[in-house]
Amino acid sequence: MSAAGTSVAKPGLRERKKQKTREAIQREAMRLFQENGYEETTIEQIAAAVEISPSTFFNYFPSKEDVVLYDAYDPMIATLLATRPADEPLSLAIRAVMTAIGTALEKDRDVVYARSRLVVEVPDLRARVWEELERAQAFLGAVVAARTGRDPEDFEIRVVMMSLVAAMMEATREWVRHDGKEDLSGLLSRAFDLVDGGTRLDALASR
């Protein structure tokens, strides 16, 4: 049961199959980017590696950039937060979720590192960062608002969620800066500590 007392729906067979195809496309794309370079790799080459047509590729990703920027962690965050106890302080709930996400990132570290490095190095991808930050802010704001009963457009929700998103991004950049040799989960935890400030997240649920 979720914090709101409703069951968290599991994805159906069709959606799971689509997810596996997305992951296969991204995995092969990362391999080709590392072998041949981002700019040099074409959508046709990625599609051929996965044994799909270029038109099928576009059913899953709007562009080559989106292959790098996509991840499956947003639904995971929503599900994990929904299953936390309703009376748990928000800071503890989000910390538990971030710990679980950090574990998932470590499991997928090769793909995560390749993606993160490309975002740092490729100008076209860096240009998309602000758009991605805003998207993540809106997503997390909606999830937290659903838990706290506040408006997702609440100023404090927007400020704290953008701070949290930016902190996660900087933790990832620090990880890339050290060639992936630092503990990513530890960096995410340190970033969270800086944003939380002890009581800041709990204040969102106090009204």
N, C-alpha and C positions, 0 to 999 in steps of 0.2 A: 504493500500500500504506500502511496505517496504521502508527503507532508499534508496535502489537502484532503487525504482520505480516499483518493481514487487510484485505481490501478494504472501503472505505467504501461502503455501499449507497446508490445514488441513488434518489430518490423516483420511483415509477411515474407513468404518465400520469394515472391517476385522482387521485392525491394532488396532482399538479401543477395539475390543473384545480380541485381544491378550494382549493388555496392561492391561485390567481388569484381565485377567488370571495371568499375571505376578504379579500384585499387590496382588491378592488373595494368590498366592504361598508365596510371601514374608511376607504378614501379618500373615499367619498361621505358617510359619517358625519362625517368631519372637516370636509368642506366645509359640511355643514348646521350643524354645531356653530358654525363660525365665522360663518356668515351669520345664523343664528337664535338662537344660544345653546344651551348644553348642555341645560339643564333644559327649554327650550321645544321641543326636537327630540324627536320620538317615534320609536319603533321602526317604526311603520307608515310614517312619512315616509322613513326610511332604506331600508326594504325597497322602497318604491315607486321610489326613486331608482336602485336597482340592478336594478329590474324582477324582483323575487322576491317571494314571499309572506312575511308575518310569520312563519308557521310555518317556512319555509325559513331565515329569519334565525336562528331558535333552533337550527337544525341546526349553525350555525357559531359562534354566541356565546350563552352562557347569559343575558347581560344587556347593557344599554347600556353599563354600566361596563366590561365585558370588551372591548368594541369599542375603547375607548381604551387599555386596559392591554395588549392583545395585541401581540406582535411576533414576527417569524420568526427572531430572532437566536440563540435557544438552540440549535436544530439546527445552525446555522452554526458556533457556537462549538465544539460537540462534534465536528463534521466537521473543522474546521480544526485543532483540537488533536490529533485522532487521526492526522492526516497529517504532523505534525511529527516530525522524526527522534527515534528512541527514546532516543538518547544525548544529546540536547540538554538543557541545564539547564532546569528547569521555569520559572524566571523569564524566560528568553529565549523559550521556547515560548509562554508566556502573553502576553508583550509583543508577539510577532509576531501572535498571534490578536487582541489588542486593537487593534493597528494596522489589521488587516484589517476588524474590526468598525467602527472609527472611519471608515474609508473608505466602508463600506456606509451608515453613519448619515449621512454627508455627502451621499451620493447620494440618500437619502430625507429630506433635511433638512426639507422643508416639512411632511411628515406627522409626522416625529419631533418637530419644534418644536411643532406644534399639539397633539400628544399630551402632551408634557412640560408645556406651559403649562396645559393642562386639569388635569393631576394636581396642579399647584401651586395652582390657583385654585378647584377644585370640592371642597367638603367631603366628599362621598360618595366621591370618588376618593382624596382624601388619607387617608381612613379605611382604604382597602385597601392602603396602602403597606407596612405591616409584614407583612401576609400575602404580598405580592409579594416583599419582601426575603427572607423565609423560604423561599419557593418557589425563588427564584434561588440562595440559599445551598445548598439541598439539591441542585439541579441541578448547579451548578459543583462541589460537593463530590464528587458521584458521578463526574463526568467526570475530575477530578483524581485521585480514588482509583483509578479504572480504569487511569490512566497510571502511577501510582506503586506500585500494589499494596497500598495502605493501606486501612484500613476507612473508608468515607465518614463514619462516626459518630465517628471519631478527633477528640479535642478540638482538636488543633492544626489539622486540616483545617477544622473548623467555624468556628473563630475567624478564621483567615486568609481563608476564603471569604466570611464575613460582612463582614469588613473590606474586601475587594475589592468586594463588591456595594455596600456603603455608599459607598465612594469613587466608584464609577461613578455612583451616584445623585446625589452631591453635585456631581460634575463637570457632570452634566446640569442640575441646579438652578442652578449658576453660569452656565451657558450661557443658560438662560432669563432669569436675572436681568439679563443684559446684552443681552436682546432678540435672542438668537441671533447676535450680531455677533462674538462670540469664536470662535476656532478650536476646535471641539468635539474633534477628534482630539488637539489639543495639551492641552486640559483633561483628557482621559482619560489621556493619557500622564503628566501631572503628578500626577494622582490615583494612578496605578499606582506611580509613584516613591515616593510617601509610604507606601503600603502595603508595597511590597517591601522598602524599607529596605536594599537592596543584596543581602542574602543570605537574607532570611526565607523566600521561596518555595522556594529551593533546599534549605533545611533540611527541607522536607517530604519530599523524595525521598532524604534521606541515611541513613534508617534501614534 
